[in-house]
Every structure is written in structure tokens, then in C-alpha cells.
Amino acid sequence: MEIYQFVESKKAAANSGKTFDEPAQFVSAYIELQKISNGATVTHLPILFDATCNGLQHLGLLSRSVLASRLTNAIGNPSNDRFDVYRHMASAAEENL
């Protein structure tokens, strides 16, 4: 699906009363897409991190590790579950004791 079709489908869903997890972020992204489609070449849309394990998120992304990035919630996952990397690490450590 093309990005503009996706945005238009979200706008239609919003008009029908559907809610989104992060509506303000959706609106911000839509405004930036409008600017880009009108010829802007720079965006001021921030890249958001939840900062629960900020350093590990950066390491996961910089190393292109899908597993580390998912465990630190830096990228999404198919089940949309939130992971706790510290709990995961503690469980792995317990198994080796």
C-alpha cells in the first residue's frame, strides 16, 4: 500500500470514530508528509524512543540486530507486545546458574 493511501485510510478511519494508539504522532507525521509532498526537503519530525533502555536500543539499532531491537522495543514486533529486555536477560542468567 502506498504511503498516501495508508494516510488517507487512517484519516477515513479517524473520521469514522476509530481511535489510534498515538493520535498526536499520527497527525504530526501526516503534516510532515503534506510538507514533503509540497516540495519540502527537510523534516522536523523527531525520532521517538521510549527510553526504557536507551543505550541498548541504540546498540541494537546500530548493530542492525533485529532481536536486540525488538527486545528493547526500538522496532515493532508481529504480536505488538512490549518487551522487558532486563527481565529477558535475568531469565537467561537464571538458566545458566
Rosetta constraint file for C-alpha pairs under 8 A:
AtomPair CA 1 CA 5 HARMONIC 6.48 0.50
AtomPair CA 1 CA 6 HARMONIC 6.47 0.50
AtomPair CA 2 CA 6 HARMONIC 6.29 0.50
AtomPair CA 3 CA 7 HARMONIC 6.22 0.50
AtomPair CA 4 CA 8 HARMONIC 6.06 0.50
AtomPair CA 5 CA 9 HARMONIC 6.05 0.50
AtomPair CA 6 CA 10 HARMONIC 6.26 0.50
AtomPair CA 7 CA 11 HARMONIC 6.16 0.50
AtomPair CA 7 CA 30 HARMONIC 7.02 0.50
AtomPair CA 8 CA 12 HARMONIC 6.17 0.50
AtomPair CA 9 CA 13 HARMONIC 6.13 0.50
AtomPair CA 10 CA 14 HARMONIC 6.02 0.50
AtomPair CA 11 CA 15 HARMONIC 6.17 0.50
AtomPair CA 12 CA 16 HARMONIC 6.32 0.50
AtomPair CA 13 CA 17 HARMONIC 6.64 0.50
AtomPair CA 13 CA 18 HARMONIC 5.44 0.50
AtomPair CA 14 CA 18 HARMONIC 5.07 0.50
AtomPair CA 14 CA 19 HARMONIC 6.46 0.50
AtomPair CA 19 CA 23 HARMONIC 7.48 0.50
AtomPair CA 22 CA 26 HARMONIC 6.41 0.50
AtomPair CA 23 CA 27 HARMONIC 6.25 0.50
AtomPair CA 24 CA 28 HARMONIC 6.16 0.50
AtomPair CA 25 CA 29 HARMONIC 6.09 0.50
AtomPair CA 26 CA 30 HARMONIC 6.11 0.50
AtomPair CA 27 CA 31 HARMONIC 6.18 0.50
AtomPair CA 28 CA 32 HARMONIC 6.31 0.50
AtomPair CA 28 CA 45 HARMONIC 7.22 0.50
AtomPair CA 29 CA 33 HARMONIC 6.16 0.50
AtomPair CA 29 CA 45 HARMONIC 6.95 0.50
AtomPair CA 30 CA 34 HARMONIC 6.23 0.50
AtomPair CA 31 CA 35 HARMONIC 6.39 0.50
AtomPair CA 32 CA 36 HARMONIC 6.25 0.50
AtomPair CA 32 CA 43 HARMONIC 6.41 0.50
AtomPair CA 32 CA 44 HARMONIC 7.73 0.50
AtomPair CA 32 CA 45 HARMONIC 6.96 0.50
AtomPair CA 33 CA 37 HARMONIC 6.08 0.50
AtomPair CA 34 CA 38 HARMONIC 6.27 0.50
AtomPair CA 35 CA 39 HARMONIC 6.59 0.50
AtomPair CA 35 CA 40 HARMONIC 5.46 0.50
AtomPair CA 36 CA 40 HARMONIC 4.55 0.50
AtomPair CA 36 CA 41 HARMONIC 6.24 0.50
AtomPair CA 36 CA 42 HARMONIC 7.70 0.50
AtomPair CA 36 CA 43 HARMONIC 7.71 0.50
AtomPair CA 49 CA 54 HARMONIC 7.32 0.50
AtomPair CA 49 CA 74 HARMONIC 6.70 0.50
AtomPair CA 50 CA 54 HARMONIC 7.55 0.50
AtomPair CA 50 CA 73 HARMONIC 7.83 0.50
AtomPair CA 50 CA 74 HARMONIC 7.91 0.50
AtomPair CA 52 CA 72 HARMONIC 7.75 0.50
AtomPair CA 53 CA 57 HARMONIC 6.14 0.50
AtomPair CA 53 CA 72 HARMONIC 6.43 0.50
AtomPair CA 53 CA 85 HARMONIC 7.90 0.50
AtomPair CA 54 CA 58 HARMONIC 6.35 0.50
AtomPair CA 55 CA 59 HARMONIC 6.29 0.50
AtomPair CA 56 CA 60 HARMONIC 6.01 0.50
AtomPair CA 56 CA 68 HARMONIC 7.64 0.50
AtomPair CA 56 CA 72 HARMONIC 6.77 0.50
AtomPair CA 57 CA 61 HARMONIC 6.19 0.50
AtomPair CA 57 CA 68 HARMONIC 7.40 0.50
AtomPair CA 57 CA 69 HARMONIC 5.99 0.50
AtomPair CA 57 CA 72 HARMONIC 5.54 0.50
AtomPair CA 57 CA 73 HARMONIC 7.50 0.50
AtomPair CA 57 CA 74 HARMONIC 5.73 0.50
AtomPair CA 58 CA 62 HARMONIC 5.92 0.50
AtomPair CA 59 CA 63 HARMONIC 5.92 0.50
AtomPair CA 60 CA 64 HARMONIC 5.97 0.50
AtomPair CA 60 CA 65 HARMONIC 5.14 0.50
AtomPair CA 60 CA 66 HARMONIC 7.21 0.50
AtomPair CA 60 CA 67 HARMONIC 7.83 0.50
AtomPair CA 60 CA 68 HARMONIC 4.85 0.50
AtomPair CA 60 CA 69 HARMONIC 4.76 0.50
AtomPair CA 60 CA 72 HARMONIC 7.89 0.50
AtomPair CA 61 CA 65 HARMONIC 6.34 0.50
AtomPair CA 61 CA 66 HARMONIC 7.80 0.50
AtomPair CA 61 CA 68 HARMONIC 7.82 0.50
AtomPair CA 61 CA 69 HARMONIC 5.90 0.50
AtomPair CA 61 CA 74 HARMONIC 7.49 0.50
AtomPair CA 64 CA 69 HARMONIC 7.75 0.50
AtomPair CA 65 CA 69 HARMONIC 6.01 0.50
AtomPair CA 66 CA 70 HARMONIC 6.01 0.50
AtomPair CA 67 CA 71 HARMONIC 6.09 0.50
AtomPair CA 68 CA 72 HARMONIC 6.18 0.50
AtomPair CA 69 CA 73 HARMONIC 6.14 0.50
AtomPair CA 69 CA 74 HARMONIC 5.04 0.50
AtomPair CA 69 CA 75 HARMONIC 5.71 0.50
AtomPair CA 70 CA 74 HARMONIC 6.03 0.50
AtomPair CA 70 CA 75 HARMONIC 5.36 0.50
AtomPair CA 70 CA 76 HARMONIC 6.28 0.50
AtomPair CA 70 CA 77 HARMONIC 6.35 0.50
AtomPair CA 70 CA 83 HARMONIC 7.47 0.50
AtomPair CA 71 CA 83 HARMONIC 5.35 0.50
AtomPair CA 71 CA 84 HARMONIC 6.60 0.50
AtomPair CA 71 CA 85 HARMONIC 5.24 0.50
AtomPair CA 72 CA 83 HARMONIC 6.49 0.50
AtomPair CA 72 CA 84 HARMONIC 6.83 0.50
AtomPair CA 72 CA 85 HARMONIC 5.67 0.50
AtomPair CA 73 CA 82 HARMONIC 6.43 0.50
AtomPair CA 73 CA 83 HARMONIC 6.31 0.50
AtomPair CA 76 CA 80 HARMONIC 6.39 0.50
AtomPair CA 77 CA 81 HARMONIC 6.98 0.50
AtomPair CA 84 CA 88 HARMONIC 6.36 0.50
AtomPair CA 85 CA 89 HARMONIC 6.12 0.50
AtomPair CA 86 CA 90 HARMONIC 6.11 0.50
AtomPair CA 87 CA 91 HARMONIC 6.15 0.50
AtomPair CA 88 CA 92 HARMONIC 6.30 0.50
AtomPair CA 89 CA 93 HARMONIC 6.16 0.50
AtomPair CA 90 CA 94 HARMONIC 6.12 0.50
AtomPair CA 91 CA 95 HARMONIC 6.35 0.50
AtomPair CA 92 CA 96 HARMONIC 6.73 0.50
AtomPair CA 93 CA 97 HARMONIC 6.58 0.50
